[in-house]
Amino acid sequence: MTAIKAEGSFKPSPATPEEKSSVQQIVEVMCGACDEDKALTFLRRNGGNVDKTLSALLDNATDDAPTTSGTTDYSELRAAAAGVVAPHTPPGKAPVIDLTGDDDELSRALQASLQDQGPAFAPSERAPDPNWAVVPSNVAQDDQDLNQAIEASLTYEMNADPLDDRPLEDRIRQGDSPVALCPTQSSYIYASNIIYALYFIPQVRQYIASWRPSPETPAYESEESLDMSVGVLPPPNRGPHLVVWTLLETFVNMEFSRMNELCPDQALESCGTIPWNNPNRTPGELTSDFYTTLTWSVETVINADTATTWPEPSEWSRSDHNDHPEPPAHRSKHSRLFHLRHGKRDSPPYRGPFNKEFDIPTVRVTVNSRMEQSDLVSCLSADLVDADFKQSVNIVEAPEVLAFELLREPKPSAERQKFSYPSTVYLDQFLRENAAHSEERRRIRKAAQDEAERLQHAKASLLKHKGRDTLADLRSAVYYFETIADSNGDDIRRRGLTETAAKLSKIIGKIEEEVKRIDDIIHARTIQAAEALNCPELQKHKYDLRVVLVHDGLYGRNHLYSYVKYKGVWWKTFEYKVTEVRRFLCVLNDNVGFHLGAGPYFLIYSRSISEEEENARYPWPDYLKDTVKQNNRTFFDQLPHEISAGIVDPNSPPTSYATPLEEMSPVVTHAEEEPMDVDPHNLPA
């Protein structure tokens, strides 16, 4: 059936006070993508349930609410309704039977009614209309969403989703807005998002901008490959150094390019990226694997000395590494950008060079939606902290950058609650150096929680008896003795009724006083438990949120996007579309994919630094900057004159002639020739 839309816009009846509150909440969560009228319409469709309304809005973004005008012409509606109930037999095909005739006519009617009237019961040939869709009442919304996701995943072909070919004038970068990375192949979008995200971490930009290849590094096939004709070393052509060079080149383009999108295909190939061709593999799993490979390569290059020189690798086996003396003071802690060193609480810490058994770039956090508090720190505590603390996992050394992979339930439960993550995380409670103090604070928190729980049971025993409301029953009794019971003129009975009502009222007062006392204690213990670990001693290692990667639960390039913080502003990047996020709560409360067990799947934090440090100028290589500036000029020359004349380039002119990037690009070798997954005991010299 074709939906009927009369002229004018649909205006639902005014919202009630409760509906106004829900509508405001929905509009805030949707970040302005939905107006109040639409939110109210969908809210009423879903029985006032905010969660279902948000899901309907997100999953049916293109499903407009039916519209009507103040004075509707019902003739069109009647015609449409007639089309629904009218028989589907083509005109002139059905026999005409006169039931007022003789018995022969009646026999013919009965015979016709018993014949196969195929066309009358065949499926409608009209185009499907979602407004008339029939949904079984006993099928859960989550199951419907999951079935839709499975169906979409089975029918979707990743590389059949081409990237939009936009005109040049639409590719001009506006101001300081971030530059998007858009790979040609959809199956590489997850990896492109990681390279893109790393640029927005100040510490990573600082490290990469300061790095330069040198002839002594094992990054060239032979001395003959060191062509110095352009005055600088050519790009490395193998190993981890090629990965770092790739990041350097990409970051310089993202910093100085005046195009708002770049193609990272060659960078992804240089990093040995594996395509996402299997919908059964989650983007979180692929992202974590790629991030691990990428960060290990970077760490072994920029921190090569601390990663390889002390002590000899052969001296550090798992069985005897604690039998050797501690390294010298200047080697006691390794410089680390990405890798967190961990260890068991009851075991001596490992003090050797980088080792994948003890050094990890990603912390995997199990998102337990059945927990009372489903947030990052609570879930992290559940994964790391043992009940008696003996088998707890401590952070021995903290890195500059900390990533979290969020592991979600394969089949979400109906009772799950939304997962939350903070804008700031303090790692102190998980550090080995604070283990004793943290354990003491956790014992205090546990005691406060236990007392609050005990008092809740005591309160329940006061207010409930055999499933009935104690206070309600007592008040009913008081009302009976005060207003209903008749003394029949007997003074003794009247005094008895009055005394009984007074005693019951006194009991009610004592119960209410006791409940208030219990509530006050519960409130105090709840605050004590919440603040137990929020003490100054455990707030010295502060990490700020930098990147959020999100998956809506379906398979394909159009179902992954990111939030990044750049120069104090949050930006949402969806393919080539980069938009400013005006409400930070939208970053923390993005509920896309919630009903499919998806949503934010990868978070990156880094050490908190001042705003001045975040916005510092970095020492990018001049020859790469000049190359990008030359490419900008070429891009401007290809634009229509009336457009290029109005462009203001904030970059300074090139300092010298720059060789185009294509001529300086390395001959990419396959990742199998030089595995990125470097063994820590057999690192490149």
C-alpha positions as CSV (number, residue, x, y, z in Angstrom):
1,M,0.0,0.0,0.0
2,T,1.2,3.4,-0.8
3,A,1.3,5.7,2.3
4,I,-1.0,8.7,2.1
5,K,0.6,12.0,2.9
6,A,-1.6,15.0,2.9
7,E,-0.3,18.5,2.5
8,G,1.1,20.2,5.6
9,S,3.2,18.8,8.4
10,F,2.0,16.4,11.1
11,K,1.5,18.0,14.5
12,P,0.7,15.6,17.3
13,S,-1.6,16.7,20.2
14,P,0.3,18.6,22.9
15,A,2.6,16.5,25.1
16,T,1.8,15.8,28.8
17,P,4.4,16.9,31.4
18,E,5.7,13.4,31.5
19,E,5.9,13.2,27.7
20,K,7.7,16.5,27.6
21,S,10.4,15.2,29.9
22,S,10.8,12.0,27.8
23,V,10.8,14.0,24.5
24,Q,13.6,16.3,25.9
25,Q,15.7,13.3,26.8
26,I,15.2,11.7,23.4
27,V,16.1,14.9,21.5
28,E,19.3,15.3,23.7
29,V,20.4,11.7,23.0
30,M,19.7,12.1,19.3
31,C,22.0,15.2,19.3
32,G,19.6,17.3,17.2
33,A,18.9,14.6,14.6
34,C,15.3,14.4,15.6
35,D,12.8,17.3,16.3
36,E,10.4,17.3,19.2
37,D,7.3,16.5,17.1
38,K,8.9,13.4,15.6
39,A,10.2,12.3,19.0
40,L,6.7,12.7,20.5
41,T,5.2,10.7,17.7
42,F,7.6,7.8,18.1
43,L,7.3,7.9,21.9
44,R,3.5,7.4,21.6
45,R,4.0,4.6,19.1
46,N,6.2,2.8,21.6
47,G,3.9,3.2,24.6
48,G,5.9,5.9,26.3
49,N,9.0,3.7,26.5
50,V,12.1,5.9,25.9
51,D,14.5,3.0,25.2
52,K,12.2,1.5,22.6
53,T,11.6,5.0,21.1
54,L,15.3,5.6,20.7
55,S,15.8,2.2,19.1
56,A,13.0,2.9,16.7
57,L,14.4,6.3,15.8
58,L,17.9,4.9,15.2
59,D,16.9,1.7,13.4
60,N,14.3,3.5,11.3
61,A,16.0,6.8,10.5
62,T,14.4,6.9,7.1
63,D,10.9,6.0,8.3
64,D,9.1,9.3,8.5
65,A,6.0,9.6,10.7
66,P,2.8,9.7,8.7
67,T,1.7,13.3,8.0
68,T,-1.7,14.8,7.7
69,S,-3.2,18.2,7.6
70,G,-5.7,20.0,9.7
71,T,-8.5,19.4,7.2
72,T,-8.0,16.0,5.7
73,D,-9.7,14.9,2.5
74,Y,-11.0,11.4,3.5
75,S,-12.0,10.4,0.0
76,E,-8.4,9.4,-0.8
77,L,-8.2,7.5,2.5
78,R,-11.4,5.7,1.7
79,A,-10.1,4.7,-1.7
80,A,-7.0,3.4,-0.2
81,A,-8.9,1.4,2.4
82,A,-11.1,0.0,-0.3
83,G,-8.0,-1.2,-2.0
84,V,-7.1,-3.2,1.2
85,V,-10.5,-5.0,1.6
86,A,-11.5,-5.3,-2.0
87,P,-11.0,-8.8,-3.6
88,H,-7.8,-9.2,-5.6
89,T,-9.6,-11.0,-8.5
90,P,-9.2,-8.8,-11.6
91,P,-12.3,-7.0,-12.7
92,G,-14.5,-9.1,-14.9
93,K,-12.9,-12.4,-13.9
94,A,-15.1,-13.3,-10.9
95,P,-18.5,-14.9,-11.7
96,V,-21.6,-12.8,-10.8
97,I,-24.1,-14.9,-8.9
98,D,-27.7,-13.9,-8.0
99,L,-28.4,-15.3,-4.6
100,T,-32.1,-14.2,-4.9
101,G,-32.8,-16.6,-7.7
102,D,-33.8,-20.3,-7.7
103,D,-32.1,-23.3,-6.2
104,D,-29.9,-23.7,-9.2
105,E,-28.4,-20.3,-8.5
106,L,-27.9,-21.2,-4.9
107,S,-26.2,-24.5,-5.9
108,R,-23.9,-22.6,-8.2
109,A,-23.1,-20.2,-5.4
110,L,-22.2,-23.0,-3.0
111,Q,-20.1,-24.7,-5.7
112,A,-18.3,-21.5,-6.5
113,S,-17.6,-21.0,-2.8
114,L,-15.9,-24.4,-2.5
115,Q,-13.8,-23.9,-5.6
116,D,-10.2,-22.7,-5.3
117,Q,-10.4,-19.0,-5.4
118,G,-6.6,-18.6,-5.7
119,P,-6.4,-15.0,-6.6
120,A,-8.6,-14.0,-3.7
121,F,-6.1,-15.3,-1.1
122,A,-2.8,-14.7,-2.9
123,P,-0.2,-12.3,-1.5
124,S,-0.8,-8.7,-2.4
125,E,1.1,-7.5,-5.4
126,R,1.3,-4.0,-4.0
127,A,4.6,-2.6,-2.8
128,P,5.3,-3.3,0.9
129,D,4.6,-0.3,3.2
130,P,6.3,-0.4,6.7
131,N,3.3,1.5,8.1
132,W,1.1,-1.6,7.5
133,A,3.7,-4.2,8.5
134,V,2.3,-6.9,10.8
135,V,4.7,-7.9,13.7
136,P,3.8,-10.9,15.8
137,S,3.1,-9.7,19.3
138,N,5.0,-12.6,20.9
139,V,8.3,-11.7,19.2
140,A,10.7,-9.6,21.3
141,Q,12.0,-6.4,19.8
142,D,15.6,-7.6,20.4
143,D,15.0,-10.8,18.4
144,Q,13.5,-8.8,15.5
145,D,16.6,-6.5,15.5
146,L,18.9,-9.5,15.7
147,N,17.1,-11.2,12.8
148,Q,17.4,-8.0,10.7
149,A,21.1,-7.9,11.5
150,I,21.7,-11.5,10.5
151,E,19.7,-11.1,7.3
152,A,21.7,-7.9,6.4
153,S,25.0,-9.6,7.2
154,L,24.2,-12.6,5.0
155,T,23.2,-10.5,2.0
156,Y,25.8,-7.8,2.3
157,E,29.0,-7.9,0.2
158,M,31.6,-5.7,1.8
159,N,33.5,-4.7,-1.3
160,A,30.3,-4.2,-3.3
161,D,29.8,-1.0,-1.3
162,P,31.8,1.6,-3.3
163,L,33.0,4.9,-1.9
164,D,31.2,8.0,-3.1
165,D,33.0,9.8,-5.9
166,R,32.5,13.5,-4.9
167,P,33.4,16.5,-7.0
168,L,36.6,18.3,-6.2
169,E,34.8,21.4,-4.8
170,D,33.2,19.2,-2.2
171,R,36.6,18.0,-1.0
172,I,37.9,21.4,0.3
173,R,38.9,21.3,3.9
174,Q,37.1,23.9,6.0
175,G,39.2,25.6,8.7
176,D,40.8,23.2,11.3
177,S,38.2,20.4,10.8
178,P,39.9,17.0,10.8
179,V,40.8,15.3,7.6
180,A,39.0,12.0,7.0
181,L,40.7,8.7,5.9
182,C,38.5,6.8,3.3
183,P,40.0,3.5,2.0
184,T,38.9,2.4,-1.4
185,Q,38.1,-1.1,-0.1
186,S,35.3,-1.2,2.5
187,S,36.9,-4.2,4.2
188,Y,39.7,-2.0,5.4
189,I,37.6,0.6,7.1
190,Y,38.2,-0.8,10.6
191,A,42.0,-0.5,10.2
192,S,41.7,3.0,8.6
193,N,39.8,4.1,11.7
194,I,42.7,3.1,14.0
195,I,45.4,4.9,11.9
196,Y,43.0,7.9,11.8
197,A,42.5,7.7,15.6
198,L,46.2,7.6,16.5
199,Y,46.7,11.0,14.9
200,F,44.4,12.6,17.5
201,I,46.4,11.4,20.5
202,P,48.9,14.2,21.4
203,Q,51.5,11.8,22.8
204,V,51.5,9.7,19.6
205,R,51.7,12.8,17.4
206,Q,54.7,14.0,19.4
207,Y,56.6,10.7,19.2
208,I,55.9,10.2,15.5
209,A,56.7,13.8,14.5
210,S,60.1,13.6,16.3
211,W,61.2,10.3,14.6
212,R,63.5,10.3,11.6
213,P,65.0,7.3,9.8
214,S,68.7,6.9,9.8
215,P,71.2,4.9,7.7
216,E,72.0,2.7,10.7
217,T,68.5,1.3,11.1
218,P,67.7,-2.1,9.6
219,A,65.1,-0.6,7.4
220,Y,66.7,-0.8,3.9
221,E,67.3,-3.7,1.7
222,S,70.9,-2.6,0.9
223,E,73.2,0.4,0.8
224,E,72.3,0.8,-2.9
225,S,68.7,1.6,-1.9
226,L,69.9,4.7,0.1
227,D,69.4,7.1,-2.8
228,M,70.3,10.5,-1.3
229,S,69.7,12.4,-4.5
230,V,66.8,14.4,-3.0
231,G,68.9,15.4,0.0
232,V,67.0,13.2,2.6
233,L,66.9,9.6,3.3
234,P,64.2,7.8,1.2
235,P,61.4,6.0,3.0
236,P,62.3,2.7,4.7
237,N,61.2,-0.2,2.7
238,R,60.7,-3.0,5.2
239,G,60.0,-4.0,8.8
240,P,58.7,-2.0,11.7
241,H,60.5,1.2,10.4
242,L,58.2,1.1,7.3
243,V,55.2,1.1,9.6
244,V,56.5,4.2,11.5
245,W,57.3,6.0,8.3
246,T,53.8,5.2,7.0
247,L,52.3,6.8,10.1
248,L,54.6,9.8,9.8
249,E,53.7,10.4,6.2
250,T,50.0,10.0,6.9
251,F,50.1,12.3,9.9
252,V,51.8,15.0,8.0
253,N,49.1,14.8,5.3
254,M,46.4,15.0,8.0
255,E,48.1,18.0,9.5
256,F,48.7,20.1,6.4
257,S,46.4,18.8,3.6
258,R,43.7,21.2,2.4
259,M,41.6,18.3,1.2
260,N,39.0,17.0,3.6
261,E,39.5,13.4,2.8
262,L,42.5,11.2,1.9
263,C,42.9,7.7,0.6
264,P,45.0,5.5,3.0
265,D,45.2,2.5,0.7
266,Q,49.0,2.4,0.5
267,A,49.4,3.0,4.2
268,L,47.1,0.1,5.0
269,E,49.0,-2.2,2.6
270,S,52.3,-1.1,4.2
271,C,50.9,-2.1,7.6
272,G,49.9,-5.6,6.5
273,T,46.2,-5.0,7.0
274,I,43.9,-8.0,7.0
275,P,40.5,-7.4,5.2
276,W,37.3,-7.7,7.1
277,N,35.6,-10.3,4.9
278,N,33.9,-12.4,7.6
279,P,30.8,-10.9,9.3
280,N,31.3,-13.5,12.1
281,R,34.5,-11.6,13.2
282,T,33.6,-8.5,15.2
283,P,35.2,-5.2,14.3
284,G,36.5,-5.0,17.9
285,E,38.4,-8.3,17.5
286,L,39.9,-7.1,14.2
287,T,40.7,-3.7,15.6
288,S,42.4,-5.1,18.6
289,D,44.6,-7.4,16.5
290,F,45.6,-4.7,14.1
291,Y,46.2,-2.2,17.0
292,T,48.4,-4.8,18.7
293,T,50.5,-5.3,15.6
294,L,50.8,-1.7,14.8
295,T,51.7,-0.5,18.3
296,W,54.3,-3.3,18.7
297,S,56.0,-2.2,15.5
298,V,56.0,1.5,16.7
299,E,57.3,0.6,20.2
300,T,60.2,-1.4,18.9
301,V,61.3,1.5,16.7
302,I,60.8,4.6,18.8
303,N,61.8,2.8,22.1
304,A,64.3,0.4,20.6
305,D,67.0,1.0,23.2
306,T,64.9,0.3,26.2
307,A,63.1,-2.5,24.5
308,T,66.2,-4.5,23.5
309,T,69.4,-3.6,25.3
310,W,69.0,-4.6,29.0
311,P,69.7,-7.3,29.9
312,E,70.6,-9.9,27.3
313,P,67.3,-11.5,26.0
314,S,68.7,-15.0,26.7
315,E,68.9,-14.1,30.4
316,W,65.2,-13.5,30.7
317,S,63.1,-16.7,30.5
318,R,59.9,-17.0,32.3
319,S,61.3,-19.5,34.8
320,D,64.3,-17.5,35.9
321,H,63.8,-13.8,35.2
322,N,63.3,-13.0,38.9
323,D,66.5,-14.7,39.9
324,H,68.6,-12.0,38.2
325,P,69.5,-8.7,39.9
326,E,67.4,-5.6,39.2
327,P,68.6,-3.6,36.2
328,P,70.4,-0.3,36.9
329,A,68.4,2.6,38.1
330,H,68.4,4.3,34.6
331,R,67.0,1.0,33.2
332,S,64.6,0.2,35.9
333,K,61.7,1.6,33.9
334,H,61.3,1.3,30.2
335,S,60.0,4.2,28.2
336,R,56.6,3.0,26.9
337,L,54.1,4.7,24.6
338,F,51.4,2.1,24.2
339,H,52.3,-1.0,26.3
340,L,51.1,-1.6,29.8
341,R,53.1,-4.0,31.9
342,H,51.0,-6.2,34.2
343,G,51.6,-9.0,36.7
344,K,49.9,-11.1,39.4
345,R,49.7,-9.6,42.9
346,D,51.3,-12.5,44.6
347,S,54.2,-12.8,42.1
348,P,57.4,-10.6,41.7
349,P,57.1,-8.3,38.8
350,Y,58.8,-8.9,35.5
351,R,61.6,-6.3,35.0
352,G,63.1,-7.3,31.6
353,P,62.7,-5.8,28.1
354,F,59.4,-5.7,26.3
355,N,57.8,-9.1,26.3
356,K,54.3,-9.9,24.9
357,E,53.5,-12.1,27.9
358,F,53.8,-9.1,30.2
359,D,53.4,-6.1,28.0
360,I,50.0,-5.4,26.2
361,P,48.7,-2.4,24.4
362,T,45.0,-3.2,24.8
363,V,43.1,-4.0,28.0
364,R,40.1,-6.3,27.2
365,V,37.1,-5.4,29.4
366,T,34.1,-7.7,29.6
367,V,31.0,-5.6,29.4
368,N,28.7,-7.3,32.0
369,S,25.3,-5.8,31.4
370,R,23.9,-7.7,34.4
371,M,26.1,-5.9,36.9
372,E,24.5,-3.3,39.2
373,Q,26.8,-0.7,37.6
374,S,27.8,-1.4,34.0
375,D,30.6,1.1,33.6
376,L,34.2,0.9,32.4
377,V,35.9,1.1,35.9
378,S,33.4,-1.3,37.5
379,C,33.8,-3.9,34.7
380,L,37.6,-3.4,34.8
381,S,37.7,-4.0,38.5
382,A,35.6,-7.1,38.1
383,D,38.2,-8.4,35.5
384,L,41.3,-7.5,37.4
385,V,40.5,-7.6,41.1
386,D,40.3,-11.0,42.9
387,A,37.9,-11.5,45.9
388,D,40.8,-12.0,48.3
389,F,43.3,-9.8,46.3
390,K,45.9,-12.6,46.1
391,Q,45.2,-13.4,42.4
392,S,44.5,-9.8,41.4
393,V,46.2,-8.4,38.3
394,N,48.2,-5.2,38.9
395,I,49.6,-2.7,36.5
396,V,53.4,-2.7,37.0
397,E,54.1,0.1,34.6
398,A,51.6,2.4,33.0
399,P,52.0,3.7,29.4
400,E,51.3,7.1,27.9
401,V,48.4,5.7,25.9
402,L,45.8,3.2,27.1
403,A,43.3,1.4,24.9
404,F,40.3,-0.7,26.0
405,E,38.6,-3.3,23.8
406,L,35.0,-3.8,25.0
407,L,34.0,-7.5,24.9
408,R,30.2,-7.7,24.7
409,E,27.9,-10.6,25.3
410,P,27.3,-12.7,22.1
411,K,23.6,-12.9,22.9
412,P,22.5,-9.9,24.9
413,S,20.0,-10.5,27.7
414,A,16.7,-8.6,27.9
415,E,17.7,-7.2,31.3
416,R,20.9,-5.6,30.2
417,Q,21.6,-2.0,30.9
418,K,23.6,0.5,28.9
419,F,27.3,0.5,29.3
420,S,29.0,3.8,30.2
421,Y,32.5,5.1,30.2
422,P,33.9,8.3,31.8
423,S,35.7,11.2,30.2
424,T,38.5,10.7,32.7
425,V,40.0,7.5,34.2
426,Y,42.4,7.3,37.2
427,L,44.6,4.2,37.0
428,D,46.0,4.5,40.5
429,Q,43.8,1.9,42.1
430,F,45.1,-0.7,39.7
431,L,48.8,0.1,40.0
432,R,51.1,-2.3,41.8
433,E,52.8,0.5,43.7
434,N,49.4,1.3,45.2
435,A,48.2,-2.3,45.8
436,A,48.2,-2.3,49.6
437,H,46.5,1.1,49.9
438,S,43.9,0.1,47.1
439,E,43.1,-3.1,48.9
440,E,42.5,-1.4,52.1
441,R,40.2,1.1,50.4
442,R,38.4,-1.7,48.7
443,R,37.8,-3.4,52.1
444,I,36.3,-0.2,53.4
445,R,34.1,0.0,50.3
446,K,33.0,-3.7,50.7
447,A,32.2,-3.2,54.4
448,A,30.1,-0.1,53.5
449,Q,28.3,-2.0,50.8
450,D,27.6,-4.9,53.0
451,E,26.2,-2.7,55.8
452,A,24.0,-0.9,53.3
453,E,22.7,-4.2,51.9
454,R,22.0,-5.4,55.5
455,L,20.1,-2.3,56.3
456,Q,18.1,-2.6,53.1
457,H,16.9,-6.0,54.3
458,A,16.1,-4.6,57.8
459,K,14.1,-1.8,56.2
460,A,12.2,-4.3,54.0
461,S,11.3,-6.3,57.1
462,L,9.8,-3.2,58.7
463,L,7.8,-2.2,55.7
464,K,6.6,-5.5,54.4
465,H,4.9,-8.4,56.3
466,K,3.7,-11.5,54.4
467,G,3.8,-9.5,51.2
468,R,1.7,-6.7,52.5
469,D,2.6,-3.0,53.0
470,T,2.9,-2.7,56.8
471,L,2.4,1.1,57.0
472,A,-0.6,1.0,54.6
473,D,-2.3,-1.6,56.8
474,L,-1.6,0.3,60.0
475,R,-2.9,3.6,58.5
476,S,-6.0,1.8,57.3
477,A,-6.5,0.5,60.8
478,V,-6.1,4.0,62.3
479,Y,-8.6,5.3,59.8
480,Y,-11.1,2.6,60.8
481,F,-10.8,3.2,64.5
482,E,-11.0,7.0,64.1
483,T,-13.8,7.4,61.6
484,I,-15.6,4.2,60.9
485,A,-15.9,2.2,64.2
486,D,-19.0,3.3,66.1
487,S,-19.0,3.5,69.9
488,N,-22.8,3.3,70.0
489,G,-22.8,5.9,72.7
490,D,-20.6,3.8,75.0
491,D,-18.0,6.0,76.6
492,I,-15.8,3.1,77.5
493,R,-15.9,1.8,73.9
494,R,-15.2,5.3,72.6
495,R,-12.1,5.7,74.8
496,G,-10.9,2.2,73.7
497,L,-11.2,3.1,70.1
498,T,-9.4,6.4,70.6
499,E,-6.6,4.8,72.6
500,T,-6.2,2.0,70.0
501,A,-6.0,4.6,67.2
502,A,-3.4,6.6,69.2
503,K,-1.3,3.5,69.9
504,L,-1.3,2.5,66.2
505,S,-0.4,6.1,65.2
506,K,2.5,6.0,67.6
507,I,3.7,2.7,66.1
508,I,3.5,4.3,62.7
509,G,5.6,7.2,63.9
510,K,8.3,4.9,65.3
511,I,8.4,2.9,62.1
512,E,8.8,6.0,60.0
513,E,11.5,7.3,62.3
514,E,13.3,4.0,62.1
515,V,13.0,3.9,58.3
516,K,14.4,7.5,58.1
517,R,17.3,6.5,60.3
518,I,18.0,3.5,58.2
519,D,17.7,5.6,55.0
520,D,20.2,8.1,56.4
521,I,22.7,5.4,57.2
522,I,22.2,3.7,53.8
523,H,22.8,7.0,52.1
524,A,26.0,7.6,54.1
525,R,27.3,4.1,53.4
526,T,26.5,4.4,49.7
527,I,28.5,7.7,49.5
528,Q,31.3,6.1,51.5
529,A,31.4,3.1,49.1
530,A,31.3,5.3,46.0
531,E,34.1,7.6,47.3
532,A,36.3,4.9,48.9
533,L,38.7,4.9,45.9
534,N,38.2,8.6,45.1
535,C,40.9,9.8,47.4
536,P,43.8,12.1,46.5
537,E,46.3,9.3,47.0
538,L,44.7,7.4,44.1
539,Q,44.2,10.3,41.7
540,K,47.7,10.9,40.4
541,H,47.6,8.9,37.1
542,K,44.9,10.7,35.2
543,Y,43.9,9.6,31.7
544,D,41.6,11.6,29.3
545,L,39.3,10.1,26.7
546,R,40.6,10.8,23.2
547,V,38.9,8.3,20.8
548,V,35.7,6.3,20.7
549,L,35.1,3.8,17.9
550,V,31.5,2.7,17.4
551,H,29.7,-0.2,15.6
552,D,26.0,-0.2,15.1
553,G,25.8,-4.0,15.0
554,L,25.6,-4.6,11.2
555,Y,28.2,-5.6,8.7
556,G,29.7,-3.1,6.3
557,R,31.6,0.2,5.9
558,N,28.5,2.3,6.6
559,H,28.2,0.8,10.1
560,L,31.5,2.0,11.7
561,Y,32.3,5.5,12.8
562,S,34.4,7.3,15.3
563,Y,34.5,10.2,17.8
564,V,37.9,12.0,18.2
565,K,38.9,15.0,20.2
566,Y,41.0,17.6,18.3
567,K,42.0,21.0,19.6
568,G,39.5,20.9,22.4
569,V,36.6,20.0,20.2
570,W,34.9,16.6,19.6
571,W,34.3,15.5,16.1
572,K,32.2,12.6,14.6
573,T,33.7,11.0,11.5
574,F,31.5,8.8,9.4
575,E,33.3,7.9,6.1
576,Y,34.2,11.3,4.6
577,K,31.7,13.2,6.7
578,V,33.3,15.0,9.6
579,T,30.9,16.9,11.9
580,E,31.4,18.8,15.1
581,V,29.8,17.3,18.2
582,R,28.3,20.2,20.1
583,R,27.2,18.2,23.1
584,F,29.9,16.1,24.7
585,L,27.2,13.9,26.3
586,C,26.5,12.6,22.8
587,V,30.0,11.0,22.8
588,L,29.5,9.4,26.2
589,N,25.9,8.3,25.6
590,D,25.9,7.0,22.0
591,N,23.4,4.1,22.2
592,V,23.6,3.1,18.6
593,G,23.6,-0.8,18.3
594,F,22.4,-1.3,21.9
595,H,19.7,-3.8,20.9
596,L,22.1,-5.7,18.8
597,G,24.7,-6.1,21.5
598,A,26.9,-3.5,19.8
599,G,27.9,0.1,20.3
600,P,31.2,1.6,21.3
601,Y,33.8,-1.2,21.0
602,F,37.2,0.5,21.3
603,L,38.2,3.3,23.6
604,I,41.6,5.1,23.7
605,Y,42.7,7.3,26.6
606,S,46.0,9.0,27.1
607,R,47.7,10.8,30.0
608,S,46.1,14.1,30.9
609,I,48.1,17.0,29.7
610,S,47.6,20.8,29.6
611,E,45.7,22.4,26.8
612,E,48.9,24.1,25.7
613,E,50.6,20.8,25.4
614,E,47.6,19.3,23.5
615,N,47.8,22.1,20.9
616,A,51.6,22.3,20.6
617,R,53.3,22.6,17.3
618,Y,55.1,19.4,16.4
619,P,58.5,19.0,14.6
620,W,57.2,17.5,11.3
621,P,59.9,17.0,8.7
622,D,60.2,20.0,6.3
623,Y,60.5,17.8,3.2
624,L,57.3,16.1,3.9
625,K,55.5,19.3,4.8
626,D,56.7,20.8,1.5
627,T,55.5,17.8,-0.4
628,V,52.0,18.2,1.1
629,K,52.0,21.9,0.3
630,Q,52.9,21.3,-3.3
631,N,50.1,18.8,-3.5
632,N,47.7,21.4,-2.1
633,R,48.7,23.8,-4.9
634,T,48.1,21.1,-7.4
635,F,44.6,20.5,-5.9
636,F,43.8,24.2,-6.0
637,D,44.9,24.4,-9.6
638,Q,42.3,21.8,-10.5
639,L,39.5,23.7,-9.0
640,P,37.4,26.2,-10.9
641,H,39.0,29.7,-10.7
642,E,36.0,31.3,-8.9
643,I,36.3,28.7,-6.1
644,S,40.1,28.5,-5.8
645,A,40.3,32.3,-5.7
646,G,38.3,32.3,-2.4
647,I,40.4,29.7,-0.6
648,V,42.6,30.8,2.3
649,D,45.5,28.5,2.8
650,P,46.7,28.7,6.4
651,N,49.9,26.9,5.6
652,S,53.1,28.8,4.9
653,P,54.6,28.5,1.4
654,P,56.9,25.5,0.7
655,T,60.5,26.2,1.8
656,S,61.9,24.3,-1.2
657,Y,60.9,22.1,-4.1
658,A,59.4,18.9,-2.7
659,T,59.4,15.6,-4.5
660,P,55.8,14.4,-5.0
661,L,54.8,11.7,-2.6
662,E,54.3,9.2,-5.4
663,E,58.0,9.4,-6.3
664,M,59.1,9.0,-2.7
665,S,56.7,6.2,-1.9
666,P,58.4,2.9,-0.9
667,V,58.1,-0.2,-2.9
668,V,55.7,-2.0,-0.6
669,T,56.7,-5.5,0.3
670,H,54.2,-8.1,1.6
671,A,53.9,-8.3,5.4
672,E,54.8,-12.0,5.3
673,E,58.4,-11.1,4.3
674,E,58.9,-9.2,7.5
675,P,56.3,-10.1,10.2
676,M,55.1,-7.2,12.3
677,D,54.5,-9.6,15.2
678,V,58.1,-9.3,16.4
679,D,59.4,-11.7,18.9
680,P,60.7,-9.7,21.9
681,H,63.7,-11.9,22.3
682,N,64.6,-11.7,18.6
683,L,64.0,-8.1,17.8
684,P,65.9,-6.4,14.9
685,A,69.3,-5.2,15.9
